[in-house]
Structures are given as C-alpha cells and as structure tokens.
Amino acid sequence: MATYERLTAATIRDILREAETVLVERLPLRKVAEDKHSVTLEGADGKVRFHAHKHGLDTLVNAETDQLRTSRLDLDVQYVMSRLPYQPGDVVVPR
C-alpha cells in the first residue's frame, strides 16, 4: 500500500471532484463510496481513497492505494496531487 499527503489551498469539494474526474478519465475506475470528506474509487488497476479535511487555512489531502508506488494507479494519483494548487490564485494547467 502507498500513501500520499499534500497541503493545498483547494476546497474539499474541489479536491474530491478533481480526483474522481481525472482518475475515471485516465483509468478503468468507478466510484464505490463517498462522503463529505472522502471518495473511494476501484477498478481493474486497484483501489484508491482520497480523504481531505481542513487544516487551518489549508486543506490536508491524503490518498491511499492498495498498489505499489510504481503502479499505473499510483502514478495517476501522484498526477492528481501535483495538480492541486499550493496557494490561492495558483493557476492549474488544463488536462
């Protein structure tokens, strides 16, 4: 299992929507669970859970996969995490 963590200026809703949108577009995954702070996606490439909560002015994001860090799922999770803005006003390059 691999775990990733990142502080971002993005809202919880935006983080979870971005994770779901990007990963479902790039991999054969489907949403299997969600709540106000997390989304879980699963498919042929494995399972990932994104969890986000406010930490002061920022949002702390955790992503846990059931794969090795070199898997296709993990590479795309790292891609999603890299797209999250560090500070308000940071511009994210379109996909």
URMO-V440313 format. One record per backbone hydrogen bond with DSSP energy under -0.5 kcal/mol. NH is the residue of the N-H (numbers start at 1). CO is the residue of the C=O. E is the energy in kcal/mol with one decimal. If there is no record, write none. Layout:
BEGIN
NH|CO|E + NH|CO|E
END
This chain:
BEGIN
2|65|-0.9 + 4|63|-2.6 + 6|61|-2.1 + 8|59|-2.1 + 9|85|-2.5 + 10|85|-0.6 + 15|11|-2.4 + 16|12|-2.4 + 17|13|-2.3 + 18|14|-2.5 + 19|15|-2.6 + 20|16|-2.3 + 21|17|-2.8 + 22|18|-2.7 + 23|19|-2.2 + 24|20|-2.3 + 25|21|-1.8 + 26|22|-2.0 + 27|23|-2.4 + 29|27|-2.2 + 30|42|-2.2 + 32|40|-2.7 + 33|40|-1.4 + 35|38|-2.4 + 38|35|-0.5 + 39|50|-2.1 + 40|33|-3.0 + 41|48|-2.8 + 42|30|-2.6 + 43|46|-1.8 + 44|28|-1.0 + 46|43|-1.5 + 48|41|-2.7 + 49|64|-2.3 + 50|39|-2.7 + 51|62|-3.0 + 52|37|-2.9 + 53|60|-1.9 + 55|58|-3.3 + 58|55|-1.4 + 59|8|-2.8 + 60|53|-3.0 + 61|6|-3.0 + 61|59|-0.5 + 62|51|-3.0 + 63|4|-2.4 + 64|49|-2.1 + 65|2|-2.7 + 66|47|-1.4 + 71|68|-2.1 + 75|71|-2.1 + 76|72|-1.8 + 77|73|-2.2 + 78|74|-2.5 + 79|75|-1.6 + 80|76|-2.3 + 81|77|-2.5 + 82|78|-2.1 + 83|79|-1.0 + 83|80|-0.9 + 84|80|-0.6 + 84|81|-1.0 + 90|87|-2.0 + 93|91|-0.5
END
